[in-house]
């Protein structure tokens, strides 16, 4: 059962761009893929099933690709949380149906504030699902806290889910203030295949705005890279065929362009790795475990996919410049193992 179609835009000033609906649909695709990989045992997630009912099985290389994606992002989150001892904020841009907040609540890791932003049509569906499931609501409020809900926004004591157009900085600023953001608190921004859908100038404006507002921050960005070769052309044509014009693809031509997107927008520094490097940084035991889950017929296809996605870590200041993808032996506290 879904929320009414009108719920996604209630109370919002969001004006759709021509390809917004296609971009919004990519959340469903990614969520379906994560659900499949979780069901097969690639990582543990007790919450994704509330948001995704689809039981369709994906190809092994897709499952392995999503494993590397989730593991890579969470390596960086883990290191950030250890360095800040939880005295920090997490801001998830284009959050979709991501469940990191709920999984963190089941661990020893606690953060001061967790903020999720996405198109109002996406947050409306996420709000609706949370509202209908006590197991999700129970993770958001404590004995003293209340949960405030509108069709597109949800506010708990330390969790805020809000509909917003990331291209509208006045709206972003207003929403973050509603979420009681603390610009002086160490903050990690997460974005998985989000910036690539934002026009280059709008993306620069967003990154510059963050760099000006926040004192100490990390940005973890997962998205396409090496998009100027033949395999990249095929990926681009497939996405365009679904109505997605990758407005920010000029930053996805190489690891250098990925790094420079941040360096030219006021960030202190940035590192980038393709997903071959990220996958190889995962402990051998963990890689062997997931490689036994399914037979992989198309090893060359997986390699090409890994070569065309990347993980970027950018930072403001010097406190977090050492956060990278080198894995530690025990990385199980986010329940991915």
N, C-alpha and C positions, 0 to 999 in steps of 0.2 A: 504494500500500500504506500502511495506517494502523497506528499502534500499537494494542495491545490496548485495548479500551474501558476496562478497569480501570486502565490506566496513569495516567489523568488524576487519580485521587484517591489513588494509593498514597502512604502516608506523610504525608498531609495531614489537618489538622483541619478543613478547609473543610466547612461545612454549607450546602447549597444553599438559596437563597431561591426562591420559586415561579417567578420569571421569569429566573433565572440562565441556564438553558439557552438561552433566546431571546436574551439579551444576548451570550452566547458565540457564537451563530450570526452575530451582526452582524460578527464578525471575518472570517468566510468571505466575507460579502458585500463588505466593504470591500477585502479582499485580491483578490477576483475583479475588482473595478472597477479597482484599481491595475494589476493584471496586463494588463487590456485596454488601458488608456491607455498603458502602457509599450510594449506590442506595436505600437501605432499610431504611436509616436514622440513622444508628448507630453513625456516625459523619459526619461533613461537610468537603468536599473536592471538590472544583470547578475545580480541575486540573487533577485528576486521569483519567477522561474520555478521555482526549487527548491521553493518553498513552495506554489505555486498552479499547477495544471495546466490549469485551465479555459480554454477558448478562446472562450467565448461573447462576442459583441460587444455592448457597451453603447451606449446612446443617446449622441449627440454631446454633449448638455448634461451628461450624467453624467461623461463623460470630461473635459470642460472644467472641471467643478466639482472633480473630484479633482486636476486640474492646479493649480488655484488653491489648494486645500487643502495639497498637498505643497509647493508653492512658498512659500506664506505661512509655514508652519512652518519651512522651511529658511532663509528670510531671517533669521528670529530666531536660529536656531542658528548661522548663519554669523557674525552680529554678535557673539554671545556668545563664540564661539571666538576671534574676532579680539581681543576685549577681554581675554580671559584668557590668550591665547597657548598654549592647551592645558592650562594648569595648572588643571584643572577636572574636574567629574564631570557625566555625563548620566544622568538617571534617567527612564526611559520607563515611565509608568504605563498599564496596560492595553495593553501593547505589541503584542499580536496577532502577526502575521507581519511586522511592520515590519522593514525591512532597513537602516535608517540606519547601524547599527554597521558592517556589512560595506562599505557604500559609503564611509564615512569612512576605512576602512582602506586604500582605494585612492587616498586623497588625501594632501596634506601635513599635514592636520589629525590630530593625535593627542591623546587625552585620557587623564587619569590613570586613570579608571575609568568604565565604561559598564554600567549596571544596568538590567535589564528585568524588569518584574513584570506578571503577569496571573493569571487563574484557572488552577489546576493542570491542568485539562483542555486549556487552550490551550498552556501551556508544555510539557506532555508531548508534544504533536504537534510543537512547534518543536524541542524537544530531539531527538526521533526523526529529524526531517529533517536537522538539523545533523550528528548522529552518522553518518548514512548517506551524507553527501556530503563528500568530501575537500576540495573547493574551499571549503566553509564552515568546516570544521575548521581548515584551514590559515590562515584569517584570525584565528582565535581564539588559537592557541598559537604561541609562538616557540620557538627552539631550547632555551631553558632552562626554559620553562614547561610545565606539564602541564594537562590538561583533566580535571576530575572530573565525573562524570555520575551522576545518579540518574534515576528515571523522570520526575520533574517539574522537576529543577533541573540547571543546568550552570554550572560555575565554571572560568574560564580566568584567566590572569594579570591581565587588565584588563577582562574581560567576564564578567558574571554574569546568568544567566537563571533566574528562580525563580517557582514557583507560590505565590500568596498571595491571600488575600481582603483587599482594600484597606479593608474596613470593620472589620477586626480589627487595631487599631494595635499590640497586643503582638506579633502575628505579623509585621506589617510591620517593626517594630523589630528583631525577631530575624533576619529575612531580610536586612535591610540590614547588620546586624553580620556575618552570614556572608559578605556581599559586601565586607567591609572598607571600608565607607563611611567617609568623613572628613567629619564635620559642619562642620569649619572651612573646607573647600575650597569655592570658588565652584561652585555647582551649578545646572544648568538642568533643570527638570522638564518633561516633554512629556506631554500627554494629548489624544487625539483621540477625541471622542465617548465619554468615560469617566465624567466627573463627573455627567453628566445621568442616568446609570443608578444613582447612589448616593443613598440617602435623604438629605434635606437635613441632618439633624442629624449623620449619619455623615460627610457631606462636610465640614461645618464642623469636625468633630473632626479629620479628616485634615489640612485646610489649617492649622488652628491648631497641630497637632502639628508639621507641617513648619516653620511660622514660629517655633516655640519651639526646635526642634532645630538648624536651619541658620542660620549667621551671615550668609551672603550668597547669595542665590538669585534665580532667575528662574523663573516658571511660564508656559509657553506652552500655552494651552487653546483647542482648536478644537471647537466644537459648535453646537447650534441656538440661534436667537435669534428674537425677534418671534413667539413661539409662541401669542400670544393673539389672532391675527387668523384670518380664514377659511382661508387657506392653511396656517397653523400647525395649525389644527384637523384639516385633511386629513392632514397629516404625522403628527400624534399618533394619529389613528384608524388609519392604516396600520400604525404601529408596535405599537399595542395589539392590532391584529388578528393580529400575529405573536407575541403573548405578551409584548411589552416594555411594561411600565408605566414611563414615564419618571419615576422617583421624585424626581429633582432638577429637574423642569421649572420649578419656581417661580423658579429663577435664570436661566431662559432666556426671560423675558418681554420683556426689552429689553437694550440695551447697558449701561444703568445697573445693572440687576439683576446682570448679568454682572460688572461692576466691583465692585459692592458685596459680592458673594460673597467676594471676596478682602479688601477693605478691612475688612469686619466680622469677619474671621478672623485679624487680626493682621498682615496684609501692609502694607507701607509705602505702596504705591500700585498702581494698575492702569490700563491703557488698553484700549480695545476698538474694533474696527472690524468692520463687516459685510463680507461677501466681495465686494461691489461695490467697496468701497474697496480691499480687498486686491488684487483683480484689476487695478484701475486703477493700483496702485503698481508692478506688474510692468512692466519696460521695454517700450516700444512695439514694439521689434524682436522680442522674445520672444513677445509677444501675437500679433503678425502671423504669426509662424512657426507657432504652434499653430492659429491660426484658419484657416490654409490646409490643415490636415490633413483636416478634414471639413466638409461643408456643414451649417450649423445652421439647421434649419427652425423650431424653437421658441425664438426669441429671447426671447419673453416668459416662457417657462417657466424659462430659464436665469436671467433677471433675478430671478424670484421665488425660485428656489433660493438665489441669491447673497444675497438680502435676508433669508433665514431661516437663514443660518449665519454664524458670526463667528469672529474670532481675538481672544483676550484675552492680554495680556502683563501679568503682575503681578511685583512685585519686593520683595525684602527689603533694607533698607539703601538707599544712594544710588548705589552703584557701577554699577548696571545700569538706572537709571531712564530712560536715553536709548535703550534698545533698542526699536525700533518697526519698522513695515513699509515705511518709505521705502526704496525699492530703490536700490542703487548700480549703476553702469553694468556692471561686471563681477562677476557672482555665479555663476561657473561651477565653483568649486572643489568643490562637493558633487555635481557631475556631473548636475545636473538639466537643464542647457541641452542 
